[in-house]
Structures are given as structure tokens and as C-alpha cells.
Amino acid sequence: MARYAFLFPGQGAQTPGMVKDVAETSSAAKKIIDDASSLIDFDLGKLLWESDAETLSRSDNSQIGITVASIAIMAALKEKGIEPSAAMGFSLGEFPALYAAGVLSFEDVIKVVRKRGLIMQKVCEDIASENSGHAPGMAAVLGLPPEKVVEIANGIKDAYAANMNSVKQTVVSGTFDSLAEVEKAATEAGARRVVRLKVAGPFHSPLMQKAADEFDKVLSTVNFADPKIHLFSNVTGKEIKKGSDAKAAAVYHLVRPVLWTAEEEVLASIIKSEGGEAEWKVLEPGPGKVLSGLWGQTEFGAVLPAVPVNCAEDIAAL
């Protein structure tokens, strides 16, 4: 029987209408959306299926929307007997991964992510108000080595290398003005492209310290159990084995870079040592296919491709 590694997408993967067909074809997925809506007194079906792209891009909407969409797909997969033996999430995606690993209960993950999104949206609006209304954000630098992007960001005030996505792509967080400087410097240094991301703030950087402080208070009464499957941390780039470590990382997560390439290497080493590609499949349950693409850029990804799972047709094909 195959073993599965789940890669959960982060903020920016949201799309209007996401998982509508999954909820229409899977009673388990529909129940996830209904139950989550009841827990936070918020109509998530309306958010997911009737919102435009701009509405969904807000942190207070995209975070809960993507989390619920990912967990709904996971529920539909479970109906088919497909459950993870390993889970890792990119940025926000760490929260459905924490749920998948049994670290957070369903009730806690929904309530925590809702509060996280509200906190982060407020901090991002405050940063914008301090910068003449110009919203902060993130930009992906394509075609430069990660160390060069780090060097560029280090030389610009309020710019920070935030996501180590691959050897070809590094994301920088910053204020509106600092990202404009990054775009200019990266282009002059030979970057193939610099792309602004569909996110509402300068995530995984010191600019989010106020959000981290507030989120720490939210988590003070939340129980983090030890993981029941392989689980990985963006903060350390390594496997995480204690609930207490997962809890601490959830706060650091807001102000520290995402070490995604390091996590991919650890996951690949575990797959190789526990049966190899003959026994494992890598799935991306959630909107989009960004993580499947990043996994495909790794040496092991060429041997064991990741498969995006974001609609009823994808689920039926497994």
C-alpha cells in the first residue's frame, strides 16, 4: 500500500470558487466547510465561492479560506483511504499540516487560523498607513541564486529575504518602497523576472513582529500535541517531533524565513530511507500547484513528481 506525503500550499494560492466541486461531490468535504463555518460564525462557503480575487487576497479571508479548502480536500482523500504519512506546509500551509499530523484539533486549527489572519491583516494595514497608504507585500525574484537575493535584500532598508523556494526563486518581503528598490536592484543584477505576489503583507520578516506578539497570546491556551506522522518546520527546515517545538515555531514563523528547500531535502531523505519512490506518492492537497512545481525543481522531484490535488477530477484520478 502506498504511503503519502502531503504538501499544503500557502497564502497566495487562493482562487475564487476553490473546492466548490469537491464539496459538491464529497459529503466529508462539505461537512468540513459547514463545521468550520459554525465554529467561527462565518459563512465560508460564501467566502470560497462568491468572493472576487481582491476580497480573497486579504489575510483575514485567504488564510481561513485556504486552510479550510486544504482540509476539505484532505477529508475527501480520506474517503478514498488516502491519508498522509508525512506532512509539510508552506507558510500558512503549516496549519493544515499541523492538523494532518494530529498536533492541532480541528476546532483549534480553525479558530487559530481565523485569529491569525485577522491579526496579520491589521498589522499590514498599520504598516500601509505608516507608508502613505502604500501596502507592504512580497516579491518573487526569479533567476538569481538565493545568496545573491539575500545580499540585495540586506542592502535595502525594510527588505528581507523571506522564502527560500528553490535554487531559482527567492521571495523578498518588505514595504512598498523597499520592494520597488529590490525589483530595480535584482533586475540590474540579472534576474529573469521579479513578480509581486498576491499577498497582503511582508510575511516572514521582522516587519511582522507586532503580529507575532499578538499571535503568541492567542496560542497561550492552545494545546499542541506531539506529531503522529512525519512533520516539518519552515522555521528550522527540519523534522519537528514535539508539540512544544511546533508551538514555538508557529510564533517564530511570522518573523523568520521559510526554509522550504531544506524541508524538501529532509522529506526526500525520509522517503529514500523508508521505501523509496516505489512506496511513496507526493500530493499537494489545496488550491494551486506551486509546491508541485517547486518539488519538481529538486533532484528527487524528477524521480518522484508531486501531484496537485485541488478539484474533484484530481481526487477521482487517484
Buried (B, 14 or more C-beta within 10 A) or exposed (E): EEBBBBBBBBBBBBBBEBBBBBBEBBEBBBEBBBBBBEBBEBEBBEBBBEBEEEBBBBBBBBBBBBBBBBBBBBBBBBEEEBEBBBBBBBBBBBBBBBBBBBBBBBEBBBBBBBBBBBBBBBBBBEBBEEBEEBBBBBBBBBBBEBEBBBBBBEEBEBBBBBBBBBEBBBBBBBBBBBBBBBBEBBBEBEBEEBEEBBBBBBBBBEBBEBBBBBBBEBBEEBEBBBBEBBBBBBBBBBBBEEBEBBBBBBBBBBBBBBBBBBBBBBBBEBBBEEEEBEEBBBBBBBBBBBBBBBBBBBEBBEEBEBBBBBBBEBBEEB
